[in-house]
Amino acid sequence: MILDLIADAQAGGLTLERACKVFALAPRTVQRWRMSRSSAPARAVDARPRPYNALTLSEASAVVALIRSPQHADASCP
C-alpha cells in the first residue's frame, strides 16, 4: 500500500526522497521493499557453500545421541 502511494507520488513529479519524507521512511527502505517484491530471490539459499567448521552428519547424530542419552536427559541448556 505504501509502495503504491510512493509510486503514485513519483508519477506525480515528487522525487523518491521527498515522497519518503512524507511517510518518514528512508529511501533505502523503499528500495529494499521493492527488491523483496520481485519474484526471484537475489541468491538462493542452496547456493551458499557449506562452512568449513560445520558438523558432519555423523558428528551431528553423535551429538543428538549424547543429548538424548539417559545421562543428560534431565540436564537443561545453559
Secondary structure, DSSP 8 states (H G I E B T S, - for coil): -HHHHHHHHHHTT--HHHHHHHHT--HHHHHHHHHHHSSS-SS-GGGS---TT---HHHHHHHHHHHTSGGGTT----
